[in-house]
Amino acid sequence: MGDYYSNYYGLLFNCPFGSEIKTCALTKLRQKGAKERYIHYEALTLHERKVLIKQHHDCLMVREKKSLFHESQ
């Protein structure tokens, strides 16, 4: 699938903010065992990975704007 998508393996284990929100696209996946998470992610199509990563990026953008440490605050 390409090296770019391997950059996101860390998301299978936790949220960069430390705690995920209720609408996180990765919540159900993170409830599986470590091996099952990896197998599930590897089985995703390129399109499914792109959708998942876009959802993550969109969430990250919203949460960064709300963060206490954001530059604009």
Secondary structure, 3 states (H helix, E strand, C coil): CCHHHHHHHHHHCCCCCCCCCCCCCCHHHHCCCHHHHHHHHHHCCHHHHHHHHHHHHHHHHHHHHHCCCCCCC
